[in-house]
């Protein structure tokens, strides 16, 4: 089928590339001329494992191309997927900024020719698809189209596998014709028996927010348990295993950390709260998760300060990892953006490494940050080293070798990557996350 993707950000580029890998003819459109020129030259503006090779493969096969011209991309499309950004409003009120989405709807309306399914792929509050439909019909009353919602569930760092082998595909539709088009688009997934959830548009929109909110709640829950473990002398790792083996709970997302970040959980939980407030209902569990996440980041600052004897002033802190999770360069809402400035303000010197995130981090963190090319350099003359993001290359550090490079052998493991007794045996003061021993 002929598919047009509007927006070449993370969701749009991954979705368009994977649709072309399914065998569809895909055109990705963006108004950013520089980004399209970069993509046409074979350069990928984001880091996602395997994406560059898959883009090159499908461009070479003639199934994937990039343009700024909607008039070339929309008229022949069987389906147009809207995959533009929906960040939090710049007003700081927690609402999703839908201006990019609505502008894309106005722009594509004039180019619709023949029956087309217009699909919201972006994460949007309930009711957004109805507004997109209204905008298109006002701009082009004669257009023949159906509106649909098809939320994405892509994990950064594993997006290609998530798209090609998803847990499920959610499709919100109102007509048999639109259902037929979307079923055909996702036909390759039927071969691996992927569940296709067909529902109303509003339900599909809410499923995305509900899924992210539930996972955020789960993360905040285990982080609260970690604080309790420290207070009573228990081990959060064993606790997580003990409850995670219960099939009703499951072990995923039960890993204590410095708080959730990224492009989804922080903004989607708050946007969901704004939606429920508008409708006169409540989501107190989600409210608590948001509060716990903010408190967790502050608790990590205190943990680091306490490990340094109560003050970070004049101390050198080495930091391993800056991006909000491994296998991405995404710094959006990363815990590092809250934790590290707080330490710098109190007089700490910070030297940090991240395999992919340093370029983006330098745009967002204070200018006094020092970045090193070799992860082992973060140990040089450091009073403590903090493991903030659990990249694989940080999982086999030679602590005996590194001890001599530090002023004080203090290791603060915010991701619980290492066994405490092994680090302590190498002569370090070890501080884990939720390990009360």
Order of alpha helices (4+ residues) and beta strands (2+ residues): beta-alpha-beta-alpha-alpha-beta-alpha-beta-alpha-beta-alpha-beta-alpha-beta-alpha-alpha-beta-alpha-alpha-alpha-alpha-beta-alpha-beta-alpha-beta-beta-alpha-beta-alpha-beta
